[in-house]
Amino acid sequence: MILYNIALSGNCHKVRLMLSFLGIEFEIHDLDLGTSEQSSDAYLKLNPFGQAPVLDDNGTVIRDSQAILVYLATKFGDKKWWPESSDELAEIISWLSTAANEIQNGPARLRVHYKFGRPIDFKQATDISNKVLRIIDTHLSQRIWLVGNKPTIADIAIYPYLALAHEGHLDISSYEHIQTWKTRFESLPNYLAMPGFSE
Ligand SMILES: N[C@@H](CCC(=O)N[C@@H](CS)C(=O)NCC(=O)O)C(=O)O
């Protein structure tokens, strides 16, 4: 199994976390951003969007961190990270969607601006961030994991860009339920940190 990876990417870290939780050995292919490998013809055959992560499982090629989480959970997770009931599955998908939309366009975008100097619509990214943080904090005030009573890929999809929020100059310390959930997540067996997680 090969993970096409960018070391500082929170999206790639979702996959690294999942592989670590599942104890799956894999090969890492770090994309050479200096030569824009992500835009090379060879890489665009794997992911026409020119983004990481991509997982190649013996010829089965999957792009998008959310899709890769679903693939790994259903193929190797033994129902642990992907429950059976329709209502919980629907809830998980709603959080994967939040990860790909509000988290990406809020905290992740602010981080890209402050860490990598990319121009953004600052007000829009800040408003989206504040709204999604409020919603997640309120949601977690009633429960210990985002869906059901055990960790799922919903938690994995949401976690990295909240742990990296400070790199986008977002202070999330006052969101007490997010803080408790973060600490709980970090104590899971085989949890894996990435550069930037510790302030
Ligand atoms: N929806 C995609 C987004 C992936 C994405 O934005 N990847 C970024 C790194 S976090 C990337 O590859 N950027 C390189 C580029 O756009 O040139 C996912 O969740 O995997």
The ligand as a MOL file (V3000), in Angstrom:
LIG
                    3D

  0  0  0     0  0            999 V3000
M  V30 BEGIN CTAB
M  V30 COUNTS 20 19 0 0 0
M  V30 BEGIN ATOM
M  V30 1 N -10.6880 17.1400 -0.5160 0
M  V30 2 C -9.2980 16.7730 -0.5400 0
M  V30 3 C -8.4430 18.0080 -0.3790 0
M  V30 4 C -6.9690 17.6650 -0.5220 0
M  V30 5 C -6.0710 18.8640 -0.4550 0
M  V30 6 O -6.5140 20.0230 -0.3840 0
M  V30 7 N -4.7570 18.5830 -0.4690 0
M  V30 8 C -3.7620 19.6180 -0.3980 0
M  V30 9 C -2.8530 19.3790 0.8070 0
M  V30 10 S -3.7800 19.5450 2.3110 0
M  V30 11 C -2.8730 19.5280 -1.6330 0
M  V30 12 O -2.6060 18.4640 -2.1330 0
M  V30 13 N -2.3800 20.6720 -2.0890 0
M  V30 14 C -1.4320 20.7030 -3.1680 0
M  V30 15 C -1.8720 21.5850 -4.2480 0
M  V30 16 O -3.0700 21.9710 -4.2590 0
M  V30 17 O -1.0410 21.8920 -5.1280 0
M  V30 18 C -9.0130 15.7640 0.5790 0
M  V30 19 O -9.7020 15.8000 1.6050 0
M  V30 20 O -8.1300 14.9180 0.4020 0
M  V30 END ATOM
M  V30 BEGIN BOND
M  V30 1 1 1 2
M  V30 2 1 2 3
M  V30 3 1 2 18
M  V30 4 1 3 4
M  V30 5 1 4 5
M  V30 6 2 5 6
M  V30 7 1 5 7
M  V30 8 1 7 8
M  V30 9 1 8 9
M  V30 10 1 8 11
M  V30 11 1 9 10
M  V30 12 2 11 12
M  V30 13 1 11 13
M  V30 14 1 13 14
M  V30 15 1 14 15
M  V30 16 2 15 16
M  V30 17 1 15 17
M  V30 18 2 18 19
M  V30 19 1 18 20
M  V30 END BOND
M  V30 END CTAB
M  END
